[in-house]
Amino acid sequence: MSITPDGQYQPETPLTDPSAQINAEPMNGDPISPKKRSPWIAVVIATAAIVCVGGLGTAAVAVLTSTPAGTTSSATPNTNGLSGRGVVPQGPGTGGLQGGQAIGQQAAAGEATATSATAAQEVGVVTINTTLNYDRDEQAAGTGMILSSSGYILTNNHVVESSTNISVTVESTGKTYTAVVVGTDKTADVAVLKLAGASGLSSVSFAAAEKVVDGQSIYSVGNAEGTGNLVTAVGTVGAVNQSLAIGSDESTASENLSGLIQLNSDVVSGDSGGPLFDKTGRVIGMVTAASSGSSTVTGYAINIAQVLKVADAIEAGSTSSAIVLGYPAFAGININIDAAAQSTDGVPVQSTFPGMPANKAGIGEGDTITAVNGVAITTPDQLTAAIQSHKVGDSVSITWLDPQGVSHTAPITLVAGPAS
């Protein structure tokens, strides 16, 4: 990766065009929705829960109960779908804020209330809307940055995780594009997207070599509360080199984010993936998380040098264990997580997606997956690993028990699934 004198990102080699990898349109018909997911941050600052601030859709938002500083806690779903900082679900009937409505953020002492972004602040910043898991009723919203004039976009992995359709609006022009995933790194919470048919776009300017220091003046620009209208939040750097553990409400596993910039600014849901600027207007970080349940907001951003290092690896086609290029191989099986915890015979199936490989093979609700390519499967993680060890288009043999205990085996051809 190199940054030109004017702060423009220059990839080491041309990025591979992923446009042929997937048709990311939602499926026709009325597909069965899998369990909805939302990210959580497993650490507590004082009495405030920390949540990812983008990519939060109609799923119940997993937030943390208050525990002593420095300890971790299990994620606790908030069944009304709202965190203490007002996460706004997307989609019909959710009552989310609409464009032009007041954001209503409450700034802490010493912080400026977030205001509408100026035309100059909108340049290079995009809003992102996703459909999740082939279900039009499962939607999420976040923010991103333009990497190149040809339409490569930088955002958080959790903004596009589980997405099967992505639309991106370049806010400085108002034009909306369909996007596909070039690659993701869940452990770094970074994703690179490509806009279909885009050219001549104005990108943000990066300050990757800048040393970020405590007390430094900063501002962020993001799709606050998912309204589609960019908002600017002004503040200061509270601390540097901070660490958090990030995970999912469907798994006890977590990944660590380190080297984070802690922010004293009014960062909220929908801001994830957006730029953190220094006072000269150059990007020094990518917003990724914020506190919830307290009037004093503590935000977090990933240092942009770390982010661009991952973007470089993605554009170079890295095959590391952390990076997934394009879309992972997918069988279309929705696992019954609760039943799986009690099962020793295999992995119980809650449902299969209509028209997907497993469904075509005759696998459905009440069946139990017992093997892939003749290798025994006993846990959901093993099943996921077995499928995603293959490429899109590969044929694999699936063995399962039906509810009557009769064993079946059939070949399926894997397709491109939701973003990893």
N, C-alpha and C positions, 0 to 999 in steps of 0.2 A: 504494500500500500504506500502511496505517496500523496502528499498534499501540496498543491501548487502554491506559489506565493500569495495568491488571492484567496486561499482557503478551500479550493475546489478538490474534491476527491478524485483520485486517479487510480483505478484498479491496475494491478500488475499485468493482468492479461484480460482480453475481452471476456465479458460474462457470457456464459452459454444461454441462448434463448430457450426458455422452458415452455414456450407457448404450446408445443405439441404434446406436453406431458399429460394434460388432463382437461377434460371438459368440465369445468367447475360449476355448471348450472345445477340448481337443485333438481332432484328427481321429480318426475311427474307422479300424479297419484297422491295417496295419503300414506306416506311411509310411517313406520313405527319408530317413535323417537327413542333413542337410547337415554340412559341417565344423563342429565345435564351436568356440566362441570363448571367450576369457577376456581381461579387461582387463590392461594392464600400465602401469607408470609408468616412463618412460624417463629416469631420473635415478638416480644412486647417491650415497648418503650414507655416507661412509667405506667399509666393506666390505659393507654390508648392501644387499640388493636391496629395492626399494620396490614393493609390489603393492597393487592395490585390495583392500579388505577386505570386499567383499560381492559378491553376484551371481556367485560362483565355484562352478560346478556340476561335472558329470561330465567337463567338458573338461579336458585337460591344462592345468595352470596355467602361464602364461607368466611367468617370473621373469627377473631380470637376472643376468648373470655379474658378478663383482666387478671393478670398474675404478676408477681413481683418482677421488677426489672431484672433482665438478664436470664430469665427462665423461658422455657418454651411451653406451648400448650397445644392440645388437640384443636383442630378446626371445628367450629360449631356453626352449622348452617343457620342463617337468619331467614326464617320461612317467609317473611314478607318481601324478600328479594332486595332489601335495602340495608346498606351499612350505615354506621353513624355519621358518615360524611355524605350521605345521599346518593348512593349508587343508583343510577337510573336504568332500569331494564329497557330494552328495545322491543319492538314488535307490537302487534295489535293488542289493545285492551290493557296495556300495562300502566297507562297513566304517566308516561315519561314526559319530560319537558319537550316542548316543540321549539322550532327555530324562532328566535326573536324574543322568547320568554326570558325573564330575568333569571340569572344564575342563582342569586341569593346566597352566595358564599359569605361566611363570617370570618373575617381576618382576625388573627391574634394581635395582641399589642405589638406595635413596631412593624407590622406587616401592612402592605397596601392591599385593599380589596381588589380582586381580579377585575379587569376591565376588558372590553372588546379589543381585539388585536387591531393594530393599524394596518394599512395596506402594505407598508414596508415590512412589518413583522410577519405578514402572511406568506411572503415570498419563500418558496422552498418547503412549505409546510402543507401536509395533506391530512384530510380526515378519512378514516377507514371504517367501513361498515361490512360486517360479515354475516353470512348465513351459516349456521352450525349444523353438522350432522345431517345434511340433506333435508332439514326441516325448516320451512319458511317462518315458523313461529319461534324458532330459536335464533336469536340475532344478538350481535354485540357490536360495540363501537370503540374506536381508539384513534390514535394519531400516528403520523409517520413523517419522515423527512425525505426529500428528493436527493438521491445520491448523484444522479447523472441526467443530462438533458434527454437521453433516450428512454427514460422512464423507470430506472431502478430506484426502489424505495426501501428505506431502512425503518424498522419498527421493532417492538418487542415480540418475542415468540408468543407470549400469552395473549397478545392482541389477535393473532390469527390461528391459535391452536384450535383444532377441531373444525376449522372452517372448510366449507365445501363450495362457497361462493364468496368472492371478495370484490367489493367495489371501492374505488378510491377517487376522491374529489380533490383536484388541485385547487386550493382555495383562492389563489391569486387570480385564476382565470375562470373559476366556476365550472370547469369541464370535468366530467366524471368518466372514469375508465374501469374496465374489468381488469383485475389483476390475478396473477398466478404466483405461487410460491417458488422462488428459486432455491432457497435452502433455509433451514432453521437450526438453531443450537439452543435446546431447552436449558442446558446447564448454564449458559451465559445469558439467557432470555433475549436472544437476538434473532431477527428474521430479515431476510431480503426478499422483496417482491419485484415483479416486473409488470408494468402497465402495457396492455395490448394497444398497439398503434400509436404510442406516444412519441413525440419528438419535440425538440426545441424548448424543453422545460427549463425553468430556472431553479437551480439547486441552492441548498443552504451552503454557508461557508463554515469550514471546520477550523478549530484551533486545537488540534490533537496534541501539539507539543506544549501547550500552556500548562503551567503548574497551578493547580487550583488550591486556594488557601482559605483558611477560616476567616469569616467576616467579609469575604469578597461579595460585591454586588452582583446579583444575577437576575435573570427573568426567564420564565418558561412560556411557551405558547402551545396550547393544546385544545382538543375537542372536549372541553370541560362538560361533564354530565351528558355527553353524547348528543348535544343539540345540533351538531353540524356547523356551529358558529365558533370560530377560533377565539380564545380568550387568553389574555396575557396576565400572568401572575408575577409580581415583582417581590424580591426578597433578598436574602443573603445566604451564604454558605455557612451552615452551622458546624460542620465537621467534615473531615475527609477520611478516606480509608476505612469506611464502615463495612460491616458484614451482616448479611441476613440469610436465612434459610428459606427457600421458596419451594412450594410443592403444590399438590392438587387435592381437592376434597374427595377424590376417588381413590387416593393412595396414601399410605403412610410414608412413602418415600419422599425425600426432599433433596433439593440441590442448593448448594451454597453460592451466593453472590458476594463477592468481596471487592474492595477498592471503591466502594460506593461513596458518592457525594451526598451528605445529609443537607437538606434544605430547610430554611425557615421561610416558607412561602406557601401560598394558598393553592396547593396541588390537590386535585380531586379526581374522581372517577372519570375516565375518558381521556385523561391527559397522557396515559401510557404510550410510549413510543415517540413522544414529541420532543422537541429540542429544548435543552437548557442552554441559554446564551450567557456569555459574559457581557460586560457593559458596552463593548464595541460591536456586539451583534454577531459574534462568531460562536459556533456550537462547541461547548465544552462537555456536554453530557446528554444522555437520553433518559428522560423521566420514566420511572418504572414502578414506584410504590409510594404510598402515603399513609399516615396514621388515620385512624377512624375512631369516633366516639369521644373526641376531645375538641374543645374550642381552639386549642393550639395545634396547628397543623405541622407535622413533621414529614417532609417529603424525602424521596431518595432518587438519585439519578446514577446511571452507570457512566463512568468516565468514558468519554468518546474515543479515547485512544484504544481502550479495551474493545469497544464496540466495533471500531473499524478493523481491528485485527481479526475479529471473527468474520466480518464482511469479506475481508480479503480471502480467508480460508474457504468461504462459501463460493466466491467467484472463481477460485482456483480449482474448484471441484474436489475439495478435501474429502477423504473417505474416513475421517476419524470417527471414533465411537460416538462422539457428541453431536456431530453434524449429520442431518438428514437432508439430502439433496432432493428437491422437488417434493413429490408426494409419496408416502410410504405405501407398500403393497397392502392390500385390503381384501379380506374375505367377506366382510359384511355381517359379522356375528356380534350381537349385543349380549354381553355376559351378565348373568345374574350374580352380582357381587355377593349379596347376602348368602345365597345358597352355596356359592363357591367356597365360602369360608367354612362351611360345614361338610363339604363333599370330600371324599377320599378316592372316588371312582373316576374323576375327571372334572371337566369344567362345564357347569350347567349353562344352558342357553336360555336367555330370557326372550329373545326374538332374533329375527334376521331381517336385514333390509330388503324390501321388495326389489327384485330384479338384479340383486347382487349375487356373487358366485355361490355363497353358502345356501341362499334361498333357492337358487336354481337347482342345486344338488338335492334339495328336499330336506335340508336341515331346518328345524323350527323350534318353537317354544316347547320346553319340556325335555328336549334332547340333551345329551351330555357328550361333549367332545372328549375323546379318550386318546387320540394319537394324530400326529401329523407326519406324513411320510414314514409311518411305521414306528415312530419314536413316541413313547408314552407321554401324555400331557396330564398333569394333575393340578396345575394352578393357572390362574389368568395370566400371570407374568410369563409363564412358559409358553402359553398359547400365543401371546402377542409377539414374543421373541421369535418363535418358530415361523410365524407368518412374515414378520418384517425382516427376517434374515434372507428373504427372497426378493426378487425384483418384480415390478409390475409386468404382467404378461407371463410369468412363470406358472407352470402347472404343478400343483401339490396334491397329495392324497390325504383326504380327511377321513378319519374313522370316528364314528359316534354311536352311542346307544340311544334308541328311541325310548319313550316312556314305558314300554312293555319289556325293556331289557334286551331287545334284539339288536345285534351289532350290524352296522352298515359301513361301507367304505366306498368313496367316490372321488374321482379327480375333479378339482376345480381350477380355473384359471384366474389368477389374482389380478385385480384392477387397482387403479390409483384411488386411494382413500382420502379421508379428511387430513388436513395438515397436521403434522406431528407436533 
